[in-house]
Amino acid sequence: MLSGIPARAATLACTSLLLLTPAWSQQSTAEKLISEGHYSRARALVQSALDRNPRDVNALVALSTIQWAYAQLDASASTAERAVLAADGSAAAHAQLLNALGAKLASSKVASFEKLGLSRRFRKEADRTLQLDPGNVYAHEALARFYWYAPALGGGSRTKARQWLDKLVQLDAVRGYALKAELDATESDPAKSLAAVQSDWKNAVAANRQSYAAYVGLGHCLLSGKTNELRGVEEVAHKALALDPSRAASYRLLAAVYASSERWENLDAALKRARTAVPDDLAADFTAAQTILDRNISSQLARAEGYLRNYLRQPSEGLEPTLAVAHWRLGTVLEKQGRRSAARQEIESALTLDPSLDEAKKDLIRLR
């Protein structure tokens, strides 16, 4: 799902971006790592391949995906363009350029006038990808999303979006139902929207009971809204964990369940296992801390502080909360503890790393 999702839709659809594989046809070791969300591990392998051959198309597609995962959208598009130049007949290269352009179209940081040109390039790449590979799932997915979100004057059509979505479900049921969940999440009635989204993820699980992505997507949905079902979340998290204990998403779900239900021994055991199984992705620590904040469990603020400080010990993984966000959330914890000076320092660190954190700016003003 490399073409990007508007933030509100992503939240409501419970979509875990790292769970869905990128746009290549055959997987090398690095590409398999990326498809499982291990971007930092893959980067060195990809760079080594490009050092040997700067026109290695698979490596260029992989690098573009890694750059996208770290929100380096301009670099991702530029690298995808290099892949297209290296092999114009490669559907994977064109699909990745399509994905990178879609991510820029979805970004709030890209100006509206720039999006007009991006939209034309996006359609051109979609046509070229489908010319080379009429069954390309990434092109179907990107076009469904484009028609859904684009204004009518810009070519948007929800009827066309549904048509492309139906084709995608036939090509790849899990990806199709994941995208359907995203689109259903944008409907105006919250209760109906949540019910539809959960139904979509249940359909994804039914379509492929060996899909890690489907179980994790369903788990996130069961965590959301007023229909919070912690027992069900725990169950699907363990099913995902049984399929692949080396990925972080199932541990994040368990961290949210155990922190929400204040099962601290279970939480510590899950985090210990996560740190051993996925030492380069400490997102479960962040999730545990964020859940304590979200649930306003004031007696466990010291615990949340410890989790966030642990998360800040190393670079963040692709598609996980950035270190800037972690500094900001640590500042929130410290402020709740009455440590205003320390809180201010953490938020200043956050804004040094990422000046675009508007909510952090508001917090800093309040703490001055």
Secondary structure as a PSIPRED ss2 file (coil, helix, strand):
# PSIPRED VFORMAT (PSIPRED V4.0)

   1 M C   1.000  0.000  0.000
   2 L C   1.000  0.000  0.000
   3 S C   1.000  0.000  0.000
   4 G C   1.000  0.000  0.000
   5 I C   1.000  0.000  0.000
   6 P C   1.000  0.000  0.000
   7 A H   0.000  1.000  0.000
   8 R H   0.000  1.000  0.000
   9 A H   0.000  1.000  0.000
  10 A H   0.000  1.000  0.000
  11 T H   0.000  1.000  0.000
  12 L H   0.000  1.000  0.000
  13 A H   0.000  1.000  0.000
  14 C C   1.000  0.000  0.000
  15 T C   1.000  0.000  0.000
  16 S C   1.000  0.000  0.000
  17 L H   0.000  1.000  0.000
  18 L H   0.000  1.000  0.000
  19 L H   0.000  1.000  0.000
  20 L C   1.000  0.000  0.000
  21 T C   1.000  0.000  0.000
  22 P C   1.000  0.000  0.000
  23 A C   1.000  0.000  0.000
  24 W C   1.000  0.000  0.000
  25 S C   1.000  0.000  0.000
  26 Q C   1.000  0.000  0.000
  27 Q C   1.000  0.000  0.000
  28 S C   1.000  0.000  0.000
  29 T H   0.000  1.000  0.000
  30 A H   0.000  1.000  0.000
  31 E H   0.000  1.000  0.000
  32 K H   0.000  1.000  0.000
  33 L H   0.000  1.000  0.000
  34 I H   0.000  1.000  0.000
  35 S H   0.000  1.000  0.000
  36 E C   1.000  0.000  0.000
  37 G C   1.000  0.000  0.000
  38 H C   1.000  0.000  0.000
  39 Y H   0.000  1.000  0.000
  40 S H   0.000  1.000  0.000
  41 R H   0.000  1.000  0.000
  42 A H   0.000  1.000  0.000
  43 R H   0.000  1.000  0.000
  44 A H   0.000  1.000  0.000
  45 L H   0.000  1.000  0.000
  46 V H   0.000  1.000  0.000
  47 Q H   0.000  1.000  0.000
  48 S H   0.000  1.000  0.000
  49 A H   0.000  1.000  0.000
  50 L H   0.000  1.000  0.000
  51 D H   0.000  1.000  0.000
  52 R H   0.000  1.000  0.000
  53 N C   1.000  0.000  0.000
  54 P C   1.000  0.000  0.000
  55 R C   1.000  0.000  0.000
  56 D C   1.000  0.000  0.000
  57 V H   0.000  1.000  0.000
  58 N H   0.000  1.000  0.000
  59 A H   0.000  1.000  0.000
  60 L H   0.000  1.000  0.000
  61 V H   0.000  1.000  0.000
  62 A H   0.000  1.000  0.000
  63 L H   0.000  1.000  0.000
  64 S H   0.000  1.000  0.000
  65 T H   0.000  1.000  0.000
  66 I H   0.000  1.000  0.000
  67 Q H   0.000  1.000  0.000
  68 W H   0.000  1.000  0.000
  69 A H   0.000  1.000  0.000
  70 Y C   1.000  0.000  0.000
  71 A C   1.000  0.000  0.000
  72 Q C   1.000  0.000  0.000
  73 L H   0.000  1.000  0.000
  74 D H   0.000  1.000  0.000
  75 A H   0.000  1.000  0.000
  76 S H   0.000  1.000  0.000
  77 A H   0.000  1.000  0.000
  78 S H   0.000  1.000  0.000
  79 T H   0.000  1.000  0.000
  80 A H   0.000  1.000  0.000
  81 E H   0.000  1.000  0.000
  82 R H   0.000  1.000  0.000
  83 A H   0.000  1.000  0.000
  84 V H   0.000  1.000  0.000
  85 L H   0.000  1.000  0.000
  86 A H   0.000  1.000  0.000
  87 A C   1.000  0.000  0.000
  88 D C   1.000  0.000  0.000
  89 G C   1.000  0.000  0.000
  90 S C   1.000  0.000  0.000
  91 A H   0.000  1.000  0.000
  92 A H   0.000  1.000  0.000
  93 A H   0.000  1.000  0.000
  94 H H   0.000  1.000  0.000
  95 A H   0.000  1.000  0.000
  96 Q H   0.000  1.000  0.000
  97 L H   0.000  1.000  0.000
  98 L H   0.000  1.000  0.000
  99 N H   0.000  1.000  0.000
 100 A H   0.000  1.000  0.000
 101 L H   0.000  1.000  0.000
 102 G H   0.000  1.000  0.000
 103 A H   0.000  1.000  0.000
 104 K H   0.000  1.000  0.000
 105 L H   0.000  1.000  0.000
 106 A H   0.000  1.000  0.000
 107 S C   1.000  0.000  0.000
 108 S C   1.000  0.000  0.000
 109 K C   1.000  0.000  0.000
 110 V C   1.000  0.000  0.000
 111 A C   1.000  0.000  0.000
 112 S H   0.000  1.000  0.000
 113 F H   0.000  1.000  0.000
 114 E H   0.000  1.000  0.000
 115 K H   0.000  1.000  0.000
 116 L H   0.000  1.000  0.000
 117 G H   0.000  1.000  0.000
 118 L H   0.000  1.000  0.000
 119 S H   0.000  1.000  0.000
 120 R H   0.000  1.000  0.000
 121 R H   0.000  1.000  0.000
 122 F H   0.000  1.000  0.000
 123 R H   0.000  1.000  0.000
 124 K H   0.000  1.000  0.000
 125 E H   0.000  1.000  0.000
 126 A H   0.000  1.000  0.000
 127 D H   0.000  1.000  0.000
 128 R H   0.000  1.000  0.000
 129 T H   0.000  1.000  0.000
 130 L H   0.000  1.000  0.000
 131 Q H   0.000  1.000  0.000
 132 L H   0.000  1.000  0.000
 133 D C   1.000  0.000  0.000
 134 P C   1.000  0.000  0.000
 135 G C   1.000  0.000  0.000
 136 N C   1.000  0.000  0.000
 137 V H   0.000  1.000  0.000
 138 Y H   0.000  1.000  0.000
 139 A H   0.000  1.000  0.000
 140 H H   0.000  1.000  0.000
 141 E H   0.000  1.000  0.000
 142 A H   0.000  1.000  0.000
 143 L H   0.000  1.000  0.000
 144 A H   0.000  1.000  0.000
 145 R H   0.000  1.000  0.000
 146 F H   0.000  1.000  0.000
 147 Y H   0.000  1.000  0.000
 148 W H   0.000  1.000  0.000
 149 Y H   0.000  1.000  0.000
 150 A C   1.000  0.000  0.000
 151 P C   1.000  0.000  0.000
 152 A H   0.000  1.000  0.000
 153 L H   0.000  1.000  0.000
 154 G H   0.000  1.000  0.000
 155 G C   1.000  0.000  0.000
 156 G C   1.000  0.000  0.000
 157 S C   1.000  0.000  0.000
 158 R H   0.000  1.000  0.000
 159 T H   0.000  1.000  0.000
 160 K H   0.000  1.000  0.000
 161 A H   0.000  1.000  0.000
 162 R H   0.000  1.000  0.000
 163 Q H   0.000  1.000  0.000
 164 W H   0.000  1.000  0.000
 165 L H   0.000  1.000  0.000
 166 D H   0.000  1.000  0.000
 167 K H   0.000  1.000  0.000
 168 L H   0.000  1.000  0.000
 169 V H   0.000  1.000  0.000
 170 Q H   0.000  1.000  0.000
 171 L H   0.000  1.000  0.000
 172 D C   1.000  0.000  0.000
 173 A H   0.000  1.000  0.000
 174 V H   0.000  1.000  0.000
 175 R H   0.000  1.000  0.000
 176 G H   0.000  1.000  0.000
 177 Y H   0.000  1.000  0.000
 178 A H   0.000  1.000  0.000
 179 L H   0.000  1.000  0.000
 180 K H   0.000  1.000  0.000
 181 A H   0.000  1.000  0.000
 182 E H   0.000  1.000  0.000
 183 L H   0.000  1.000  0.000
 184 D H   0.000  1.000  0.000
 185 A C   1.000  0.000  0.000
 186 T C   1.000  0.000  0.000
 187 E C   1.000  0.000  0.000
 188 S C   1.000  0.000  0.000
 189 D C   1.000  0.000  0.000
 190 P H   0.000  1.000  0.000
 191 A H   0.000  1.000  0.000
 192 K H   0.000  1.000  0.000
 193 S H   0.000  1.000  0.000
 194 L H   0.000  1.000  0.000
 195 A H   0.000  1.000  0.000
 196 A H   0.000  1.000  0.000
 197 V H   0.000  1.000  0.000
 198 Q H   0.000  1.000  0.000
 199 S H   0.000  1.000  0.000
 200 D H   0.000  1.000  0.000
 201 W H   0.000  1.000  0.000
 202 K H   0.000  1.000  0.000
 203 N H   0.000  1.000  0.000
 204 A H   0.000  1.000  0.000
 205 V H   0.000  1.000  0.000
 206 A H   0.000  1.000  0.000
 207 A H   0.000  1.000  0.000
 208 N C   1.000  0.000  0.000
 209 R C   1.000  0.000  0.000
 210 Q C   1.000  0.000  0.000
 211 S C   1.000  0.000  0.000
 212 Y H   0.000  1.000  0.000
 213 A H   0.000  1.000  0.000
 214 A H   0.000  1.000  0.000
 215 Y H   0.000  1.000  0.000
 216 V H   0.000  1.000  0.000
 217 G H   0.000  1.000  0.000
 218 L H   0.000  1.000  0.000
 219 G H   0.000  1.000  0.000
 220 H H   0.000  1.000  0.000
 221 C H   0.000  1.000  0.000
 222 L H   0.000  1.000  0.000
 223 L H   0.000  1.000  0.000
 224 S C   1.000  0.000  0.000
 225 G C   1.000  0.000  0.000
 226 K C   1.000  0.000  0.000
 227 T C   1.000  0.000  0.000
 228 N C   1.000  0.000  0.000
 229 E C   1.000  0.000  0.000
 230 L H   0.000  1.000  0.000
 231 R H   0.000  1.000  0.000
 232 G H   0.000  1.000  0.000
 233 V H   0.000  1.000  0.000
 234 E H   0.000  1.000  0.000
 235 E H   0.000  1.000  0.000
 236 V H   0.000  1.000  0.000
 237 A H   0.000  1.000  0.000
 238 H H   0.000  1.000  0.000
 239 K H   0.000  1.000  0.000
 240 A H   0.000  1.000  0.000
 241 L H   0.000  1.000  0.000
 242 A H   0.000  1.000  0.000
 243 L H   0.000  1.000  0.000
 244 D C   1.000  0.000  0.000
 245 P C   1.000  0.000  0.000
 246 S C   1.000  0.000  0.000
 247 R C   1.000  0.000  0.000
 248 A C   1.000  0.000  0.000
 249 A H   0.000  1.000  0.000
 250 S H   0.000  1.000  0.000
 251 Y H   0.000  1.000  0.000
 252 R H   0.000  1.000  0.000
 253 L H   0.000  1.000  0.000
 254 L H   0.000  1.000  0.000
 255 A H   0.000  1.000  0.000
 256 A H   0.000  1.000  0.000
 257 V H   0.000  1.000  0.000
 258 Y H   0.000  1.000  0.000
 259 A H   0.000  1.000  0.000
 260 S H   0.000  1.000  0.000
 261 S C   1.000  0.000  0.000
 262 E C   1.000  0.000  0.000
 263 R C   1.000  0.000  0.000
 264 W H   0.000  1.000  0.000
 265 E H   0.000  1.000  0.000
 266 N H   0.000  1.000  0.000
 267 L H   0.000  1.000  0.000
 268 D H   0.000  1.000  0.000
 269 A H   0.000  1.000  0.000
 270 A H   0.000  1.000  0.000
 271 L H   0.000  1.000  0.000
 272 K H   0.000  1.000  0.000
 273 R H   0.000  1.000  0.000
 274 A H   0.000  1.000  0.000
 275 R H   0.000  1.000  0.000
 276 T H   0.000  1.000  0.000
 277 A H   0.000  1.000  0.000
 278 V C   1.000  0.000  0.000
 279 P C   1.000  0.000  0.000
 280 D C   1.000  0.000  0.000
 281 D C   1.000  0.000  0.000
 282 L C   1.000  0.000  0.000
 283 A H   0.000  1.000  0.000
 284 A H   0.000  1.000  0.000
 285 D H   0.000  1.000  0.000
 286 F H   0.000  1.000  0.000
 287 T H   0.000  1.000  0.000
 288 A H   0.000  1.000  0.000
 289 A H   0.000  1.000  0.000
 290 Q H   0.000  1.000  0.000
 291 T H   0.000  1.000  0.000
 292 I H   0.000  1.000  0.000
 293 L H   0.000  1.000  0.000
 294 D H   0.000  1.000  0.000
 295 R C   1.000  0.000  0.000
 296 N C   1.000  0.000  0.000
 297 I C   1.000  0.000  0.000
 298 S H   0.000  1.000  0.000
 299 S H   0.000  1.000  0.000
 300 Q H   0.000  1.000  0.000
 301 L H   0.000  1.000  0.000
 302 A H   0.000  1.000  0.000
 303 R H   0.000  1.000  0.000
 304 A H   0.000  1.000  0.000
 305 E H   0.000  1.000  0.000
 306 G H   0.000  1.000  0.000
 307 Y H   0.000  1.000  0.000
 308 L H   0.000  1.000  0.000
 309 R H   0.000  1.000  0.000
 310 N H   0.000  1.000  0.000
 311 Y H   0.000  1.000  0.000
 312 L C   1.000  0.000  0.000
 313 R C   1.000  0.000  0.000
 314 Q C   1.000  0.000  0.000
 315 P C   1.000  0.000  0.000
 316 S C   1.000  0.000  0.000
 317 E C   1.000  0.000  0.000
 318 G C   1.000  0.000  0.000
 319 L C   1.000  0.000  0.000
 320 E C   1.000  0.000  0.000
 321 P C   1.000  0.000  0.000
 322 T C   1.000  0.000  0.000
 323 L H   0.000  1.000  0.000
 324 A H   0.000  1.000  0.000
 325 V H   0.000  1.000  0.000
 326 A H   0.000  1.000  0.000
 327 H H   0.000  1.000  0.000
 328 W H   0.000  1.000  0.000
 329 R H   0.000  1.000  0.000
 330 L H   0.000  1.000  0.000
 331 G H   0.000  1.000  0.000
 332 T H   0.000  1.000  0.000
 333 V H   0.000  1.000  0.000
 334 L H   0.000  1.000  0.000
 335 E H   0.000  1.000  0.000
 336 K H   0.000  1.000  0.000
 337 Q C   1.000  0.000  0.000
 338 G C   1.000  0.000  0.000
 339 R C   1.000  0.000  0.000
 340 R H   0.000  1.000  0.000
 341 S H   0.000  1.000  0.000
 342 A H   0.000  1.000  0.000
 343 A H   0.000  1.000  0.000
 344 R H   0.000  1.000  0.000
 345 Q H   0.000  1.000  0.000
 346 E H   0.000  1.000  0.000
 347 I H   0.000  1.000  0.000
 348 E H   0.000  1.000  0.000
 349 S H   0.000  1.000  0.000
 350 A H   0.000  1.000  0.000
 351 L H   0.000  1.000  0.000
 352 T H   0.000  1.000  0.000
 353 L H   0.000  1.000  0.000
 354 D C   1.000  0.000  0.000
 355 P C   1.000  0.000  0.000
 356 S C   1.000  0.000  0.000
 357 L C   1.000  0.000  0.000
 358 D H   0.000  1.000  0.000
 359 E H   0.000  1.000  0.000
 360 A H   0.000  1.000  0.000
 361 K H   0.000  1.000  0.000
 362 K H   0.000  1.000  0.000
 363 D H   0.000  1.000  0.000
 364 L H   0.000  1.000  0.000
 365 I H   0.000  1.000  0.000
 366 R H   0.000  1.000  0.000
 367 L H   0.000  1.000  0.000
 368 R C   1.000  0.000  0.000
